[in-house]
Amino acid sequence: MKIFVDTAKLSEIREAISWGIVDGITTNPSLIREAMEEERKRGNNTDLSSYLSEICRIAGRERPVSLEVISQDAERMVEEALFLYRKFNPIANNVVIKIPINTYTEEKKIDHEGLVAINQLEKRGIPTNVTLIMKPEQALLAAKAGATYVSPFVGRIDDHIRKKLGIKFNKGDYFDFELIQEIFKLRLEKHLEMATEERISDLYDEERTKELRCAGNDDGIVSGVECVKKIVNIFKKYNLRTKVIAASIRNSRQMRELAETGCDICTAPFSVIREMLRHPKTEEGVKKFHLDAIQAGYDALFK
Ligand code: G3P
């Protein structure tokens, strides 16, 4: 599995690369805004063009850098993609264009512009990373349209389910979806047990049954990790070449579960990559080995 770092902060990109574990960079307009505001506070008033050039340069030739378009209609998205690609790809031949799967909004009720843009860019040989994927069906359509990568938003899918359930959480909290499934399974079993005398069709249509079957998931998807697992399986079944980048990752345990799905890439904030390294027993062990080392002996050995 490849690891991308999901940040636009130059210091984080440099540091993660120096650790030898980063295979690519993903950015989005929110991350770029945050990073550039931080730079400005430090007195660095660089413009967007120089800033993006620097990201591409630091990433270097082997690491793809996702840069996102900002428009919502296909024609403009393709224009922006061509601009970004022509301007920044010559730096290190590593630019990938991020396109939202669906740009439907209350004001503009058109849902297919992302697909059209992906397809037009594919025909021009420009790699795309299709973003804001929240269900496998969207990933399948993106792959059919010619996406190079799809990015399911693991954390935001969890947020959506937790919100439906009224669970309070902080952004980095692990979502114990298996426990939630157990709870709803038990509740459904109990309900069905109590209703055995009813006809199946009545039971199936009955409000409570429907409520229990639909709670704790998003149209059958029980978590962000499960969404990734399903996308990986579908792509494997049909030999689709599109690669899966699990995105919107919030904690180290999610990274482990995502690695188990067989997804091609995980893109994580630098803080999550750092969290992957840490364990209290490792810290304790390091301290103990250090104390136990016979100083004089090692001093003589390493001299
Ligand atoms: O790669 C997408 C990511 O930046 C979104 O993350 O944590 O804002 O859902 P998050």
Boltz pocket constraint, residues with backbone or C-beta under 6 A from the ligand:
constraints:
  - pocket:
      binder: B
      contacts: [[A, 6], [A, 26], [A, 28], [A, 31], [A, 153], [A, 155], [A, 156], [A, 247], [A, 248], [A, 249], [A, 267]]
      max_distance: 6.0
